[in-house]
Structure formats: structure tokens, C-alpha cells
Amino acid sequence: MKSLEELKKLRDEAIKNVELRNTDKDVRVVVGMATCGISAGARPVLSTLVEEVAKRNLTNVSVVQTGCIGMCTYEPIVEVYVPGKEKVTYIHVNPDKAKRIVSEHLVNNRVVKEYTIGSEK
């Protein structure tokens, strides 16, 4: 760090990242981050979701992690909770799918049905 401005910029970015994980928001996006999820690739999915939500300035959305969701064969799993609506569970999520979930589900309120549980048949 070479200046006070750089330090302020780092602080502002850190505050933004913490704010993304605030669970008091309207929409919650939960990523399974137990060992099964991590080994299936959940870490880059979580990072992509956080980046996409921040890039689109979705201030009503929080991105959080949880432990085992209990369906290890479907990992990485992403669950979307919207008040007044049924929970949506996305399975076998990768970073590209995560981007589409943000653009279609979180921005345009359209569930990406082909990524949901039950669609794998």
C-alpha cells in the first residue's frame, strides 16, 4: 500500500463484500459449502455469485454459505429464498450457471428450471 487513498479503496471494497453477506435482505442465495460441496466446485460458484450480485448492484440480495444441505450427489447446490415464494434449489451449479441464475432469476425473476432439482431426469 502506497497511499491513504489505496487503503480507503480497500476498506470500501471490504465493506461492500461484508454487506453482500448481510442476511437481513429480501432475497437470500445460499451455497452449500461442506466438504462435499467444496470438492464438487462450490467455492468458485460462491465467488461468482458474490461478484455478479455486486457487479449488478443487487442491494436486496445476500449471498451466504451453509454446511451440508444433505444431497451430496447434486453438489454444488445453490438455494434461492425469496419472501412469499417457494425455495428454489439449483443443482450441479458451475460458475457459468451461477451467472445465468443471477441474470435470469435474481434480476428478471425467472427461475432457470433446467438447473433445478427434478429437472435432471
C-alpha positions in Angstrom: 0.0 0.0 0.0 1.4 3.3 -1.1 -1.2 5.8 -0.1 -4.1 6.6 2.2 -6.4 6.5 -0.9 -5.4 2.9 -1.6 -6.3 2.0 2.0 -9.6 3.7 1.7 -10.4 1.9 -1.5 -9.6 -1.5 0.1 -11.8 -0.6 3.1 -14.7 0.3 0.8 -14.4 -2.9 -1.1 -14.3 -4.9 2.1 -17.4 -3.1 3.4 -19.2 -3.9 0.2 -18.3 -7.6 0.5 -19.5 -7.8 4.1 -22.7 -6.1 3.1 -23.3 -8.8 0.5 -23.4 -11.3 3.3 -26.0 -9.5 5.3 -28.8 -11.9 5.9 -31.4 -9.2 6.7 -32.0 -8.6 3.0 -35.1 -9.7 1.0 -33.5 -12.4 -1.2 -31.1 -15.0 0.2 -28.8 -17.1 -2.0 -27.3 -20.0 -0.1 -24.4 -22.1 -1.3 -23.7 -25.5 0.2 -20.0 -25.3 1.4 -19.5 -28.5 3.3 -16.6 -30.8 2.1 -18.9 -32.4 -0.5 -19.8 -29.0 -2.0 -16.3 -27.7 -1.9 -14.9 -30.8 -3.6 -17.6 -30.6 -6.3 -16.7 -27.0 -7.0 -18.8 -24.8 -4.8 -16.0 -22.3 -4.0 -15.8 -20.8 -7.5 -19.7 -20.8 -7.6 -19.9 -18.8 -4.4 -17.2 -16.4 -5.7 -19.1 -15.9 -9.0 -22.4 -15.3 -7.2 -20.9 -12.7 -5.0 -19.1 -11.0 -7.9 -22.3 -11.0 -10.1 -24.5 -9.7 -7.3 -22.0 -6.9 -6.6 -21.5 -6.1 -10.3 -25.2 -5.7 -10.8 -25.6 -3.8 -7.5 -28.4 -6.0 -6.3 -28.7 -4.4 -2.9 -31.7 -6.6 -1.8 -29.7 -9.9 -2.3 -27.5 -11.6 0.2 -25.1 -14.4 -0.7 -24.3 -16.7 2.2 -22.8 -20.2 2.7 -24.1 -23.1 4.7 -22.8 -26.5 5.6 -24.1 -29.8 4.2 -27.5 -29.5 2.5 -27.9 -33.2 2.6 -27.9 -34.1 -1.1 -24.2 -34.6 -1.8 -24.7 -36.2 -5.3 -26.3 -32.9 -6.5 -23.5 -30.6 -5.4 -22.7 -27.8 -5.9 -26.1 -26.8 -4.7 -27.5 -23.2 -4.6 -30.8 -22.4 -2.9 -32.7 -19.2 -3.5 -35.1 -17.9 -0.9 -37.5 -15.1 -1.9 -40.1 -13.9 0.6 -43.5 -15.3 -0.2 -42.3 -17.8 -2.7 -41.2 -21.4 -2.6 -37.5 -22.1 -2.2 -35.7 -22.9 -5.4 -32.9 -25.5 -5.3 -30.4 -25.4 -8.2 -28.1 -28.4 -8.6 -24.8 -29.2 -10.3 -24.1 -25.4 -10.4 -20.9 -24.2 -12.0 -19.7 -20.6 -12.5 -21.5 -20.2 -15.9 -24.8 -21.5 -14.4 -24.3 -19.2 -11.4 -24.1 -16.2 -13.8 -27.3 -17.2 -15.5 -29.1 -17.8 -12.2 -28.2 -14.2 -11.2 -29.2 -12.7 -14.6 -32.5 -14.6 -15.0 -33.7 -15.5 -11.5 -32.4 -12.7 -9.4 -32.6 -9.9 -11.9 -35.6 -10.9 -14.1 -37.5 -13.1 -11.6 -37.5 -16.1 -13.9 -36.5 -19.5 -12.4 -33.9 -21.3 -14.6 -35.9 -24.6 -14.5 -33.4 -26.7 -16.3 -30.9 -26.2 -13.4 -33.4 -27.1 -10.7 -33.8 -30.3 -8.7 -36.2 -32.6 -10.5 -35.1 -31.4 -14.0 -32.2 -33.9 -14.2 -34.5 -36.7 -15.2 
